[in-house]
Amino acid sequence: MVDISAILKYKAIDMSKSRLTFLIATIVALFSVALACNLPISALESTPDTIQHGASTQPGTPFGDPTPLPTPTSTPTPSEHLRNATSLMLLGDYAQAREEYRQAALNTADVEIQAQALLGIGKSYYQENNLTEAIETFRTIIEEHPPTTVLPEAYFWLGRVYDAQGDYTNAAEAYARFLERKPGIIDELAQTLRGDALMKAGQYSEAIQAFQAAIRATTGDTTALQIKIGEAYAAANDFSNALTQFLSIYEATTNDYIKAQMNLRIGQIYLQLGHPEQAYARFLDSVNNFPRSYDSYSGLVALVNAGQPVNELQRGLVDYYAGQYGYAVEAFTRYINSTPDHDGRAHYYRALSWRALGKTTEAVQELQNLIQTHPNDPLWPNAWRELAYTQWAYLEDYE
């Protein structure tokens, strides 16, 4: 048991009588609480805020609730700063991310972490389109910082920044340095970016080599890269190889949009070479067989401007899919008037064209005409559906 008298004797040396009385009351209160709870005095030290007694909560001291001590917080490690910065980058808070990267670099002597932080700072500048600061940061990693595993990535991002800046020669060089230091990882992407930069720099032979390297690095579809090679040949005025490339792609693909794209490029080259008839044949192939492609519309414009005959139904379909609804209505009307034995397509797409032009009354009449005059047409059920949709969505004729 605590020797209360000894405590009082000691405290009385420099206490006034009133303070002594207060201390006695305090100690008595503490013992009272402890005895009431059947707990030792030490238990009070472990539960300073409250003591549980049955279902009620009693104050732990006679002075009321004490001011809680602040919760200690640990200083983030450099790795934690890097993780925080990554999260902030994903949220688009690039300024705060930079601060986290700086803290990571300042609180470590690890050159790898410092390099990762610099790389992150450079990427944050790139995301903000602050290209000058981004270049300086990436070049610091490359030229001034001790070699680390981050070096290849610094070259890759330096290439991205030069690309954005329009410095395509340096961009291609940076991608090449990346490929030298980290081959076999993202070769297809890096070679494609390098080829694109070389194309913009007018270095067509080197661009072709880069695209060919990208093809060798992928096991997926290479059509887009094959097209880039054809474009490089055409840009270099090597029309023979360009035609061979585009014709090969046309024959190999089953994609109507790519076929129309190749027809347009082949036709354009034939026009440059002074072979308009071969060009028109390519454009007409697209108009008749791939009306949904916008490249077919480009071919149609060339045909119309050259006074070449075009089937009015196909012309209307190409105009419709290109969003040229007024021209589509005119073409479908000419087709219907000149072809008594026509099917329901001209009516159906003329109705949709009317509706797209805001002429809903004409659209409804056209669909009803199709329903009445072409009961066995494959588009007959579609006409009912579009009629109902027009009445509901455009005319609010719910009944």
Disulfide bonds with the S-S distance in Angstrom:
none
